[in-house]
Amino acid sequence: MRRVAVASFIGTAIEFYDFYVYGTAAALVLNAAFFPNLSSLNATLASFSTYAVAFAARPIGSLVFGHFGDRIGRKSVLVASLLLMGLSTACVGLLPGYDTWGVWAPILLVLLRFLQGVGLGGEWGGAALLAVEHAPRGKRGMFAAFPQLGPSVGFFAATGIFWLLSESLSDDAFQAWGWRIPFLLSFLLVAVGLFVRLKISETPVFAKVMEDQEASKAPALEVFKRHPKEILLGAGGMIVAYGLFYTATTYCLAYGTKTLGVPRSTMLAVSLVACLFLAAGTWLAATRSDAGGRRRMVLVGSGLAVVWGLALFPLMDTEQPALIALALGGALFCMGVVYGPMGAYLPELFGVRVRYSGASFAYNLGGVLGGAVAPLVATRLQSAFGSSSVGWYVSAMAVVSLLCVLALPETRERELG
């Protein structure tokens, strides 16, 4: 179990590092590197639009990788998703900018971002199932906490590297080539991830399915036929987690540096502090869900998010680093309380024959609804109605998730076989 926990954690940490490196770069430099001919607002929107492309690709990835994960096994699919994600990320670091390749530069940027999304679409479901299907029945929430900590660690690493580069390089050097370094590090991280993942075994639950020759021939069709309610409501439950995260990180990083005028290094340092709150909320809620129930913890997190959405931007607008840290840390803590139990909750909603496809698609559909559009909507709302409107938008997403989870059952006592 220790090896399984490490493999599920390292894989998600690496893949989310890759994903968040792009988000940080989108907030800081990609607008100038790939869209220099647009106005500041439109360049930021264009940068966030390329960011959103990966979210549209993630449900596609969940269906492709979910099909093979439910047909041939979890382990081999996880290796393939890690390779696709890592190599796509590293190639962004090698991609020339608009000044060198003209219009082909943003076109290829969009293509690489799309491939990132396909890779990540297959990652989370496999990592969660790896932990949950190996875990003892009374400890599924605790073991599912390990892949759920991947985003915290991946975001911390991505933000930390950008912060170090901001502190050690001049602004011209950072804009010219420094931002590429975090992308190129993905070559090394992929090698580490493959080394760990190739040492794990197939989950015992799915191994029995293969032994009994009971694997689904068309898992995507089967899951949509048998579990439409679980897919839609599970995706709805994820909306607030994604909305909180990408508002509090990608959007607030751009808002703090470009609108409020907070120094880039200060905003990155504050984001590092806030990430600790995400990890704390994730671990606390995931481990508590084994005793208190997954559904209850997700409802608590969603309820807290309704309130915190209204406090987020009044705290941000003070321009005081300590209060900005409180604003972002509170938002990410609420996100962690929702996100932590979802590592066990979504897989438990589906039968073993279609679990990879169902859990992955619900998770990534929630990403499209909550994460892909959050920075875009927030940018438009702030421009038209001021920052308080963005807070109301966050609270509205939390209400939607609250209502969706209320319509779902508790699952912690369910058998996985």
Summary of the structure (lengths in Angstrom):
residues: 417
radius of gyration: 20.0
end to end distance: 18.3
largest distance: 61.8
contacts: 1733
relative contact order: 0.16
helix: 85%
strand: 0%
